[in-house]
């Protein structure tokens, strides 16, 4: 009977993985993609909140996909561009025999902004991390002291912890455009929930990750005419870079450029949504370095720059990174170095 049960579990696991039809990502690639994909989260809904902040691995129910969070992400100019759903597939382990084990999976699924999160529904893209165990998840608008793990999680930093091939990973994702008013804990409830849930944490409430407010041109330019921002040494991949000039797929400028107000100057990236013009960001140009946009290759004077524009895969051929780094297309189609 036990053998039949184990066979059913293995078959079930095979088919539930197969429907995703996605190639597994390496941890560093998954982390880099989520840095970018979640950085401009404007609204966050926490589902199955009993899994959060208790510093214990999610262990039941076996082999089920558990929906943990829904990120509503800002697009250019402050509109909601898409939503991302975070799922975790709970592993199975035979604690008595210690022989049969089906490891867990972390799934980030991008959907249209108005769709509901569902494991079976269509997706815009899927990022999958396999063979993980001892998965934990943390998030709060307060500082969290995870005593068992001996870690401190800062406010507005979405944090996951897991073990993969015997190595312990802690991945932290700053949600720079989120404030307390836009955090829901399941069922549409706001973050203003019972303080008893967080009484075991030594913490201080925060209204957002930065005191200055949103890091997005479409949300705060009306209130900050002098928009000079001190982000000269922040890595592009950390999600703190500010677009000062943005183009749509139809090559129309989203808003008037304010690159002249960047405290440390501005730089232009390769790739993006427009085939004729590039987006520009505030900050010093560190192209070609890990975590920064790739550098454009030199061109002869008579050559047009149009070959640098448009689709990211095409643009990659005309860009370069430092030796040993890989050219990768991020969520906005910009060529970055990892």
N, C-alpha and C positions, 0 to 999 in steps of 0.2 A: 504493500500500500504506500509506504514511504517513497519507494522508487518511482511509482506512478505519479505521486504528487510532485516530486522533483522534476520529472520529465515534463509535466504540464507547465511548471514554472519556467523551465528553460525555453520551451516552445513559445510561451506567451511573451517572454522577454525578447526573443528573436523577432517576432512579428511586430511588436510595439516599437522596436528600434528601426526595423526595416522601413516603416512607413515614412520616417523622417527623410530618408535618402540623402543624408548630409554627411560630409566628410568631417571627421573629428578634428578639432582645433588643438594646437598646442596651448599650454597654459599662458605663455607670454603673449601669444597672438590674441587669445580670448580676452586677456586683461587689457591689451592695447585697444582692441575694438570697442570694448564696453566703456573704457575711459571716454572715448569720443561719442559713442552712441547715447550715453546717459548723462553726459556733462550738462546739457542744457535742459534737463528735466524741469518742467514747469509745475506739473502736478504728479503726486505719487500716491498710489493706493496700496496699502499693505493688506494682503489677504492671508488667511490662516495665521493670525498674529500670535497664536500660542507657540509658534516655532521661533519667534524672534526674541533675541536678547536674553535667553535663559542659559546660554553657554553649555547646551547639551546637544549632541548630534541628533539630527532627525532620523529616527529609526523605524517608524511605523506610520501608516500601513505599508507592508512590503510591496514592492514592485508597482506602486501607484505614482502617477504624476501629480505632484502637489503644486498648486499655483501660489507663489509667494508674493509677487509684487507686479504692479502695472505702472510703467513709466510713461507719462505723456510728455513728449519732447518738443521743444520749440523749434520752429523753422526760422528761415531768414525773416527778419523784421518783426519777430515776436509772435507769428502765427503758429498753431500747433501743427507740426509737420507729420508726425507719426506717433504710434504708441509701441512700446516694447513690453512683452510679458515674460517674466522670469519663472521658470518651472524647475522643480527638482524631482527626479525619479528615485524613490526610496529603494536602497539596496536590500538584498535578501542574504542572510547568513544562517547556516545551520550551526547553532552554538553548541550542540551536543557533539556532533561528529567533526565539526570544524574543517570540513572538506569542501562542501559545496557552497559557493558564494557567487552571487550576481551583484556586481558593483553598480553604484549609482551613476546618474547622469545629470548635468546641469544644462538647461536649455534656455536660450534667450531667443524669443520669437518676435519679429517685427511685423506689425499689422497696420492696417489703415487706422487713422486716428479715432474714428468713431466706432470701430468694431469692438466686440467683447473678446476677452482672452479665452481661448479654448485650444486644447491640444490637437483636436482634429481639424480645426478650421484652416482655411488657406492663409498663407503668410507671404509677406514681401521678401523676407529673408530669414534664415535660421542659423544661429551659432550654437554649436553643440560641443560640450566637453564631457568625455566619457571616462569610465573607470575611476570614479571618485568615491570616497567613503568619509565617514565622520564629518558630514556637512553641517555647518552652523551658519546662521545669518543674523546680522545685527544692524539696527538702524534706530535713531532717535534724534529729536531736536535737542537732546541733552547729552552730556558726556556719559558714557557707559563704562563701568568698571567690570570687566569680565574676570572675576576673581579666579575661577578654575583655570583659565587660559593665561592668567597674569598679563592681560592686555587692557589698554585703555582705548576706547573707540570715541573719537571726537564727534561733536554734533554735526549732523547733515553729511556724514560720511557713510555711504552704504557699503557694508563690509561683509564679505563671505570668507569662511574658513573651511578647508577640507584637506584630506590626505589623498595623494595620488602617487602610486608606486613607492610608498613608504616615506614620501616627502610631505612636510606640512606647509601648506600655502595659506597666506593671508592676502586677500585682494581688497583694496580700498578704492572706492569711487566717489569723489566729491561731487555733490549735487549743487552746483554753484548758483543755479537760478531758482532754488526752492526756498519757500518760507513756511512758517507754521500754518498759515491759513490754507495752504494747498496740500496738506498732508491728510489723507483719509485712512482710518484704520478699519477696513472692511465696512460693508453695509452703509457706506457714505458718511461714517462718523468722522468728525474732525479730530485733529490731534489733541484737542483739549479733553483728554479722557482722564479717568481716575488716576490720581497721583499715587495711589497704592501700588499700581503696576510697576512704578519706577522707584519705589521707596528704598529698594535695596541698592540703588546706585547713588554714588555721590556725584551730584551734577548741578549744572546751572543752565537755565533755559536760554535759548538763543532764537532770535527771529529769523535768522538766515546764516549762511556760511560766512558772508562778509557784511560788515556793518554798513558799507556803502550801498547795499541793495543789489539789484540785478546786474549781472555782467552780460548785457545784451543790448545792442543799440536800439532795437525797436521798442524797448520797454522803458528806458530811462532818459532818453535824449531830451524829452520835453522838460524834464526837471533839472537837467544838468547841462547848461549851455556850454560850459567849459569842460569838455569831456576828455581831459588829458588823464591817461591812466598809467600808473606805474607798473607795467607788466613786462618790462624790457628783458628780464631774465627768466621768465616763466616758460617752461617747455610748451610747445604747441600741443603735444599729446596729453598734457595735464588738463586741457579743457579751459584754460584761462585766457587763451588768445581771443582778441576781440576783432570781429570783422568791421573794418571801417569803410569798405566798399564791396557790395555784394551784387551778383548778377543772377538772373533767373535763367531757366532753360531756354526761354525765348530771347535771351540776351538783352533784357531790359533791366536797367539799374533799379534795385529794390527801393532804395532811398538815396538822397543826395550824399555824396562822399563826405566823410569828416576826417579823412586821413591826416589832414593838415593839423588836427588837434592832438595827434598821438604824441605823447611826451618823448618817446624814444624812437620816433620815426615809424616807418611802416615797411612791410615786405609783401611781395606778390607770390602767390603759390601756383603750382602747375596742376592742371586738371580742373576739376570743378564741373559745374552744370552748363556753363555757356561755352560755345565753340569759338567765340570771338574775343572775349575778355576774361581776365582772371580776377578772382576775389583777392582783396588785400586785407592784411591784418596789422594791427598796432604791435609794435615791438621791434627789437633788433633782428636782423636777418641772420639766422644760424643754419641756413639750408645745408642739407647733406649730413647733418649730425643725427644721431639716434634720437628719435622722438620729435624731429622737426621735419617740415616739408623738404622734398628733394630739390636739388639745384637744376636749373636749366642748362643744357649743353650749349656751348657757343655756336653761333651761326655766322655765316658769311654775310656781309653787309647787304648784298642784293637779295638774300633770302627773306621771305616773309616769315613772321612769327606765328602764322596760323597753325603750324604743325604742333605747337605746344598746347593748343586749345582742345576743348571738347572732351571726349570720352577718356576716362582715366587710363584704361588699358592702352590706348593709342598714345597717350601722353607719356606713359612710362618709358617708351622707347627713346624719348628725347630728354630724359632726366637722368641724374646720377646721384649716388649716395657715397659716403665714405666706404673704403674697402671693408668687406665683411658684413655690411649691412644690406638688407633686402628692401626693394621698392614695393610698397604695399598701397593699395587703394583704400582710403578710409570711407566712412559712411557718406561723406559728401562728394566722393569722387576725386579727392585731392591726393596726390602722390606724396606719401610720407616714407621716412626711413626708419626701419626697425631692425 
